[in-house]
Amino acid sequence: MTTSSILERYKSQIAGTLTCFDRISISGTIPRVCYPEGMAHHITTKGTRLFDYHIS
């Protein structure tokens, strides 16, 4: 059995292809959590006590 790409296998039925980036980078701020009180509120509403939250 030979392996072929899906494009080769169905080339008679394909009118074109779309390409895109596999990763994107987004920069900016999230207004509701970009200050200490906002982040504290977000963490506590998710059910985590503020002093139990830590980054490993």
PDB file of N, CA, C and O in Angstrom:
ATOM      1  N   MET A   1       0.847  -1.176   0.000  1.00  0.00           N
ATOM      2  CA  MET A   1       0.000   0.000   0.000  1.00  0.00           C
ATOM      3  C   MET A   1       0.890   1.236   0.000  1.00  0.00           C
ATOM      4  O   MET A   1       1.782   1.358   0.839  1.00  0.00           O
ATOM      5  N   THR A   2       0.663   2.123  -0.902  1.00  0.00           N
ATOM      6  CA  THR A   2       1.433   3.358  -0.944  1.00  0.00           C
ATOM      7  C   THR A   2       0.693   4.439  -0.192  1.00  0.00           C
ATOM      8  O   THR A   2      -0.537   4.466  -0.145  1.00  0.00           O
ATOM      9  N   THR A   3       1.467   5.323   0.392  1.00  0.00           N
ATOM     10  CA  THR A   3       0.842   6.441   1.091  1.00  0.00           C
ATOM     11  C   THR A   3       0.904   7.668   0.200  1.00  0.00           C
ATOM     12  O   THR A   3       1.920   7.938  -0.441  1.00  0.00           O
ATOM     13  N   SER A   4      -0.176   8.390   0.172  1.00  0.00           N
ATOM     14  CA  SER A   4      -0.213   9.636  -0.584  1.00  0.00           C
ATOM     15  C   SER A   4      -0.942  10.669   0.257  1.00  0.00           C
ATOM     16  O   SER A   4      -1.755  10.337   1.120  1.00  0.00           O
ATOM     17  N   SER A   5      -0.636  11.911  -0.012  1.00  0.00           N
ATOM     18  CA  SER A   5      -1.317  12.955   0.758  1.00  0.00           C
ATOM     19  C   SER A   5      -2.766  13.060   0.303  1.00  0.00           C
ATOM     20  O   SER A   5      -3.137  12.623  -0.786  1.00  0.00           O
ATOM     21  N   ILE A   6      -3.545  13.637   1.151  1.00  0.00           N
ATOM     22  CA  ILE A   6      -4.968  13.792   0.828  1.00  0.00           C
ATOM     23  C   ILE A   6      -5.139  14.705  -0.387  1.00  0.00           C
ATOM     24  O   ILE A   6      -6.086  14.542  -1.156  1.00  0.00           O
ATOM     25  N   LEU A   7      -4.229  15.663  -0.562  1.00  0.00           N
ATOM     26  CA  LEU A   7      -4.300  16.542  -1.733  1.00  0.00           C
ATOM     27  C   LEU A   7      -4.031  15.769  -3.010  1.00  0.00           C
ATOM     28  O   LEU A   7      -4.701  15.985  -4.020  1.00  0.00           O
ATOM     29  N   GLU A   8      -3.056  14.870  -2.977  1.00  0.00           N
ATOM     30  CA  GLU A   8      -2.775  14.054  -4.154  1.00  0.00           C
ATOM     31  C   GLU A   8      -3.930  13.106  -4.459  1.00  0.00           C
ATOM     32  O   GLU A   8      -4.303  12.921  -5.617  1.00  0.00           O
ATOM     33  N   ARG A   9      -4.490  12.511  -3.417  1.00  0.00           N
ATOM     34  CA  ARG A   9      -5.552  11.535  -3.598  1.00  0.00           C
ATOM     35  C   ARG A   9      -6.811  12.155  -4.203  1.00  0.00           C
ATOM     36  O   ARG A   9      -7.459  11.537  -5.048  1.00  0.00           O
ATOM     37  N   TYR A  10      -7.162  13.375  -3.775  1.00  0.00           N
ATOM     38  CA  TYR A  10      -8.398  14.005  -4.215  1.00  0.00           C
ATOM     39  C   TYR A  10      -8.163  15.229  -5.092  1.00  0.00           C
ATOM     40  O   TYR A  10      -9.013  16.117  -5.141  1.00  0.00           O
ATOM     41  N   LYS A  11      -7.020  15.295  -5.791  1.00  0.00           N
ATOM     42  CA  LYS A  11      -6.688  16.500  -6.553  1.00  0.00           C
ATOM     43  C   LYS A  11      -7.695  16.817  -7.654  1.00  0.00           C
ATOM     44  O   LYS A  11      -7.864  17.984  -8.008  1.00  0.00           O
ATOM     45  N   SER A  12      -8.359  15.820  -8.194  1.00  0.00           N
ATOM     46  CA  SER A  12      -9.354  16.097  -9.235  1.00  0.00           C
ATOM     47  C   SER A  12     -10.618  16.738  -8.665  1.00  0.00           C
ATOM     48  O   SER A  12     -11.386  17.355  -9.404  1.00  0.00           O
ATOM     49  N   GLN A  13     -10.837  16.598  -7.369  1.00  0.00           N
ATOM     50  CA  GLN A  13     -12.032  17.146  -6.728  1.00  0.00           C
ATOM     51  C   GLN A  13     -11.760  18.432  -5.947  1.00  0.00           C
ATOM     52  O   GLN A  13     -12.691  19.048  -5.429  1.00  0.00           O
ATOM     53  N   ILE A  14     -10.499  18.841  -5.859  1.00  0.00           N
ATOM     54  CA  ILE A  14     -10.135  20.020  -5.076  1.00  0.00           C
ATOM     55  C   ILE A  14      -9.957  21.211  -6.004  1.00  0.00           C
ATOM     56  O   ILE A  14      -9.195  21.147  -6.968  1.00  0.00           O
ATOM     57  N   ALA A  15     -10.663  22.296  -5.710  1.00  0.00           N
ATOM     58  CA  ALA A  15     -10.572  23.497  -6.527  1.00  0.00           C
ATOM     59  C   ALA A  15      -9.469  24.428  -6.036  1.00  0.00           C
ATOM     60  O   ALA A  15      -8.960  25.236  -6.813  1.00  0.00           O
ATOM     61  N   GLY A  16      -9.095  24.333  -4.780  1.00  0.00           N
ATOM     62  CA  GLY A  16      -8.062  25.200  -4.224  1.00  0.00           C
ATOM     63  C   GLY A  16      -7.823  24.841  -2.773  1.00  0.00           C
ATOM     64  O   GLY A  16      -8.529  24.009  -2.204  1.00  0.00           O
ATOM     65  N   THR A  17      -6.837  25.465  -2.187  1.00  0.00           N
ATOM     66  CA  THR A  17      -6.529  25.225  -0.779  1.00  0.00           C
ATOM     67  C   THR A  17      -6.389  26.554  -0.057  1.00  0.00           C
ATOM     68  O   THR A  17      -6.091  27.582  -0.665  1.00  0.00           O
ATOM     69  N   LEU A  18      -6.606  26.516   1.227  1.00  0.00           N
ATOM     70  CA  LEU A  18      -6.403  27.681   2.082  1.00  0.00           C
ATOM     71  C   LEU A  18      -5.220  27.407   2.993  1.00  0.00           C
ATOM     72  O   LEU A  18      -5.041  26.285   3.468  1.00  0.00           O
ATOM     73  N   THR A  19      -4.426  28.415   3.233  1.00  0.00           N
ATOM     74  CA  THR A  19      -3.317  28.271   4.172  1.00  0.00           C
ATOM     75  C   THR A  19      -3.437  29.341   5.230  1.00  0.00           C
ATOM     76  O   THR A  19      -4.033  30.393   5.004  1.00  0.00           O
ATOM     77  N   CYS A  20      -2.867  29.065   6.383  1.00  0.00           N
ATOM     78  CA  CYS A  20      -2.883  30.044   7.459  1.00  0.00           C
ATOM     79  C   CYS A  20      -1.727  29.758   8.402  1.00  0.00           C
ATOM     80  O   CYS A  20      -1.065  28.726   8.290  1.00  0.00           O
ATOM     81  N   PHE A  21      -1.490  30.661   9.318  1.00  0.00           N
ATOM     82  CA  PHE A  21      -0.455  30.475  10.318  1.00  0.00           C
ATOM     83  C   PHE A  21      -0.899  29.418  11.317  1.00  0.00           C
ATOM     84  O   PHE A  21      -2.091  29.297  11.600  1.00  0.00           O
ATOM     85  N   ASP A  22       0.036  28.661  11.850  1.00  0.00           N
ATOM     86  CA  ASP A  22      -0.335  27.659  12.842  1.00  0.00           C
ATOM     87  C   ASP A  22      -0.279  28.225  14.258  1.00  0.00           C
ATOM     88  O   ASP A  22      -0.736  27.572  15.196  1.00  0.00           O
ATOM     89  N   ARG A  23       0.264  29.407  14.427  1.00  0.00           N
ATOM     90  CA  ARG A  23       0.294  30.057  15.738  1.00  0.00           C
ATOM     91  C   ARG A  23       0.068  31.559  15.551  1.00  0.00           C
ATOM     92  O   ARG A  23       0.439  32.145  14.535  1.00  0.00           O
ATOM     93  N   ILE A  24      -0.543  32.148  16.552  1.00  0.00           N
ATOM     94  CA  ILE A  24      -0.687  33.594  16.540  1.00  0.00           C
ATOM     95  C   ILE A  24      -0.220  34.126  17.886  1.00  0.00           C
ATOM     96  O   ILE A  24      -0.256  33.420  18.893  1.00  0.00           O
ATOM     97  N   SER A  25       0.204  35.343  17.892  1.00  0.00           N
ATOM     98  CA  SER A  25       0.632  35.997  19.122  1.00  0.00           C
ATOM     99  C   SER A  25      -0.226  37.241  19.299  1.00  0.00           C
ATOM    100  O   SER A  25      -0.272  38.109  18.427  1.00  0.00           O
ATOM    101  N   ILE A  26      -0.889  37.314  20.412  1.00  0.00           N
ATOM    102  CA  ILE A  26      -1.775  38.442  20.703  1.00  0.00           C
ATOM    103  C   ILE A  26      -1.217  39.160  21.922  1.00  0.00           C
ATOM    104  O   ILE A  26      -0.915  38.538  22.940  1.00  0.00           O
ATOM    105  N   SER A  27      -1.087  40.451  21.807  1.00  0.00           N
ATOM    106  CA  SER A  27      -0.620  41.217  22.957  1.00  0.00           C
ATOM    107  C   SER A  27      -1.665  42.269  23.308  1.00  0.00           C
ATOM    108  O   SER A  27      -2.433  42.716  22.457  1.00  0.00           O
ATOM    109  N   GLY A  28      -1.675  42.642  24.551  1.00  0.00           N
ATOM    110  CA  GLY A  28      -2.640  43.627  25.008  1.00  0.00           C
ATOM    111  C   GLY A  28      -2.956  43.394  26.467  1.00  0.00           C
ATOM    112  O   GLY A  28      -2.236  42.678  27.163  1.00  0.00           O
ATOM    113  N   THR A  29      -4.015  43.990  26.920  1.00  0.00           N
ATOM    114  CA  THR A  29      -4.425  43.825  28.310  1.00  0.00           C
ATOM    115  C   THR A  29      -5.869  43.360  28.374  1.00  0.00           C
ATOM    116  O   THR A  29      -6.656  43.587  27.455  1.00  0.00           O
ATOM    117  N   ILE A  30      -6.191  42.722  29.448  1.00  0.00           N
ATOM    118  CA  ILE A  30      -7.570  42.350  29.721  1.00  0.00           C
ATOM    119  C   ILE A  30      -8.016  43.299  30.837  1.00  0.00           C
ATOM    120  O   ILE A  30      -7.648  43.108  31.996  1.00  0.00           O
ATOM    121  N   PRO A  31      -8.797  44.309  30.496  1.00  0.00           N
ATOM    122  CA  PRO A  31      -9.111  45.379  31.454  1.00  0.00           C
ATOM    123  C   PRO A  31      -9.606  44.923  32.814  1.00  0.00           C
ATOM    124  O   PRO A  31      -9.278  45.549  33.822  1.00  0.00           O
ATOM    125  N   ARG A  32     -10.379  43.862  32.873  1.00  0.00           N
ATOM    126  CA  ARG A  32     -10.949  43.453  34.162  1.00  0.00           C
ATOM    127  C   ARG A  32      -9.927  42.817  35.088  1.00  0.00           C
ATOM    128  O   ARG A  32     -10.145  42.791  36.299  1.00  0.00           O
ATOM    129  N   VAL A  33      -8.817  42.301  34.566  1.00  0.00           N
ATOM    130  CA  VAL A  33      -7.836  41.628  35.414  1.00  0.00           C
ATOM    131  C   VAL A  33      -6.451  42.249  35.316  1.00  0.00           C
ATOM    132  O   VAL A  33      -5.475  41.625  35.731  1.00  0.00           O
ATOM    133  N   CYS A  34      -6.337  43.449  34.784  1.00  0.00           N
ATOM    134  CA  CYS A  34      -5.007  44.047  34.616  1.00  0.00           C
ATOM    135  C   CYS A  34      -4.580  44.886  35.822  1.00  0.00           C
ATOM    136  O   CYS A  34      -3.613  45.643  35.740  1.00  0.00           O
ATOM    137  N   TYR A  35      -5.278  44.759  36.910  1.00  0.00           N
ATOM    138  CA  TYR A  35      -4.888  45.433  38.145  1.00  0.00           C
ATOM    139  C   TYR A  35      -5.114  44.447  39.296  1.00  0.00           C
ATOM    140  O   TYR A  35      -5.917  43.525  39.154  1.00  0.00           O
ATOM    141  N   PRO A  36      -4.438  44.614  40.413  1.00  0.00           N
ATOM    142  CA  PRO A  36      -4.478  43.596  41.487  1.00  0.00           C
ATOM    143  C   PRO A  36      -5.876  43.222  41.976  1.00  0.00           C
ATOM    144  O   PRO A  36      -6.173  42.040  42.148  1.00  0.00           O
ATOM    145  N   GLU A  37      -6.735  44.213  42.200  1.00  0.00           N
ATOM    146  CA  GLU A  37      -8.072  43.905  42.706  1.00  0.00           C
ATOM    147  C   GLU A  37      -8.888  43.133  41.669  1.00  0.00           C
ATOM    148  O   GLU A  37      -9.674  42.256  42.027  1.00  0.00           O
ATOM    149  N   GLY A  38      -8.709  43.449  40.410  1.00  0.00           N
ATOM    150  CA  GLY A  38      -9.419  42.739  39.346  1.00  0.00           C
ATOM    151  C   GLY A  38      -8.993  41.282  39.264  1.00  0.00           C
ATOM    152  O   GLY A  38      -9.836  40.398  39.115  1.00  0.00           O
ATOM    153  N   MET A  39      -7.697  41.024  39.360  1.00  0.00           N
ATOM    154  CA  MET A  39      -7.204  39.652  39.339  1.00  0.00           C
ATOM    155  C   MET A  39      -7.656  38.896  40.580  1.00  0.00           C
ATOM    156  O   MET A  39      -8.020  37.723  40.492  1.00  0.00           O
ATOM    157  N   ALA A  40      -7.636  39.551  41.731  1.00  0.00           N
ATOM    158  CA  ALA A  40      -8.104  38.915  42.966  1.00  0.00           C
ATOM    159  C   ALA A  40      -9.574  38.519  42.829  1.00  0.00           C
ATOM    160  O   ALA A  40      -9.963  37.423  43.233  1.00  0.00           O
ATOM    161  N   HIS A  41     -10.385  39.403  42.264  1.00  0.00           N
ATOM    162  CA  HIS A  41     -11.801  39.099  42.063  1.00  0.00           C
ATOM    163  C   HIS A  41     -11.970  37.921  41.104  1.00  0.00           C
ATOM    164  O   HIS A  41     -12.778  37.027  41.356  1.00  0.00           O
ATOM    165  N   HIS A  42     -11.221  37.918  40.023  1.00  0.00           N
ATOM    166  CA  HIS A  42     -11.304  36.834  39.039  1.00  0.00           C
ATOM    167  C   HIS A  42     -10.941  35.491  39.666  1.00  0.00           C
ATOM    168  O   HIS A  42     -11.636  34.497  39.455  1.00  0.00           O
ATOM    169  N   ILE A  43      -9.863  35.459  40.430  1.00  0.00           N
ATOM    170  CA  ILE A  43      -9.417  34.213  41.059  1.00  0.00           C
ATOM    171  C   ILE A  43     -10.449  33.704  42.059  1.00  0.00           C
ATOM    172  O   ILE A  43     -10.756  32.513  42.087  1.00  0.00           O
ATOM    173  N   THR A  44     -10.983  34.608  42.879  1.00  0.00           N
ATOM    174  CA  THR A  44     -11.951  34.167  43.890  1.00  0.00           C
ATOM    175  C   THR A  44     -13.279  33.726  43.269  1.00  0.00           C
ATOM    176  O   THR A  44     -13.932  32.830  43.804  1.00  0.00           O
ATOM    177  N   THR A  45     -13.692  34.334  42.155  1.00  0.00           N
ATOM    178  CA  THR A  45     -14.934  33.895  41.515  1.00  0.00           C
ATOM    179  C   THR A  45     -14.792  32.524  40.859  1.00  0.00           C
ATOM    180  O   THR A  45     -15.796  31.870  40.576  1.00  0.00           O
ATOM    181  N   LYS A  46     -13.569  32.085  40.617  1.00  0.00           N
ATOM    182  CA  LYS A  46     -13.330  30.746  40.067  1.00  0.00           C
ATOM    183  C   LYS A  46     -13.246  29.687  41.161  1.00  0.00           C
ATOM    184  O   LYS A  46     -13.027  28.511  40.870  1.00  0.00           O
ATOM    185  N   GLY A  47     -13.420  30.094  42.416  1.00  0.00           N
ATOM    186  CA  GLY A  47     -13.445  29.148  43.510  1.00  0.00           C
ATOM    187  C   GLY A  47     -12.099  28.896  44.160  1.00  0.00           C
ATOM    188  O   GLY A  47     -11.977  27.973  44.966  1.00  0.00           O
ATOM    189  N   THR A  48     -11.092  29.678  43.838  1.00  0.00           N
ATOM    190  CA  THR A  48      -9.771  29.516  44.439  1.00  0.00           C
ATOM    191  C   THR A  48      -9.571  30.611  45.470  1.00  0.00           C
ATOM    192  O   THR A  48      -9.806  31.788  45.196  1.00  0.00           O
ATOM    193  N   ARG A  49      -9.137  30.218  46.651  1.00  0.00           N
ATOM    194  CA  ARG A  49      -8.825  31.231  47.655  1.00  0.00           C
ATOM    195  C   ARG A  49      -7.584  31.974  47.200  1.00  0.00           C
ATOM    196  O   ARG A  49      -6.664  31.377  46.641  1.00  0.00           O
ATOM    197  N   LEU A  50      -7.559  33.249  47.433  1.00  0.00           N
ATOM    198  CA  LEU A  50      -6.497  34.101  46.914  1.00  0.00           C
ATOM    199  C   LEU A  50      -5.105  33.645  47.345  1.00  0.00           C
ATOM    200  O   LEU A  50      -4.187  33.644  46.525  1.00  0.00           O
ATOM    201  N   PHE A  51      -4.927  33.264  48.591  1.00  0.00           N
ATOM    202  CA  PHE A  51      -3.588  32.894  49.058  1.00  0.00           C
ATOM    203  C   PHE A  51      -3.248  31.436  48.752  1.00  0.00           C
ATOM    204  O   PHE A  51      -2.123  31.002  49.000  1.00  0.00           O
ATOM    205  N   ASP A  52      -4.204  30.678  48.217  1.00  0.00           N
ATOM    206  CA  ASP A  52      -3.920  29.318  47.768  1.00  0.00           C
ATOM    207  C   ASP A  52      -3.384  29.304  46.346  1.00  0.00           C
ATOM    208  O   ASP A  52      -2.818  28.304  45.905  1.00  0.00           O
ATOM    209  N   TYR A  53      -3.557  30.405  45.628  1.00  0.00           N
ATOM    210  CA  TYR A  53      -3.137  30.486  44.226  1.00  0.00           C
ATOM    211  C   TYR A  53      -1.636  30.756  44.176  1.00  0.00           C
ATOM    212  O   TYR A  53      -1.141  31.698  44.796  1.00  0.00           O
ATOM    213  N   HIS A  54      -0.924  29.920  43.432  1.00  0.00           N
ATOM    214  CA  HIS A  54       0.490  30.153  43.215  1.00  0.00           C
ATOM    215  C   HIS A  54       0.895  29.567  41.871  1.00  0.00           C
ATOM    216  O   HIS A  54       0.261  28.636  41.374  1.00  0.00           O
ATOM    217  N   ILE A  55       1.931  30.104  41.299  1.00  0.00           N
ATOM    218  CA  ILE A  55       2.451  29.633  40.019  1.00  0.00           C
ATOM    219  C   ILE A  55       3.635  28.728  40.287  1.00  0.00           C
ATOM    220  O   ILE A  55       4.573  29.125  40.979  1.00  0.00           O
ATOM    221  N   SER A  56       3.606  27.523  39.753  1.00  0.00           N
ATOM    222  CA  SER A  56       4.685  26.557  39.978  1.00  0.00           C
ATOM    223  C   SER A  56       5.868  26.853  39.074  1.00  0.00           C
ATOM    224  O   SER A  56       6.874  26.144  39.122  1.00  0.00           O
TER     225      SER A  56
END
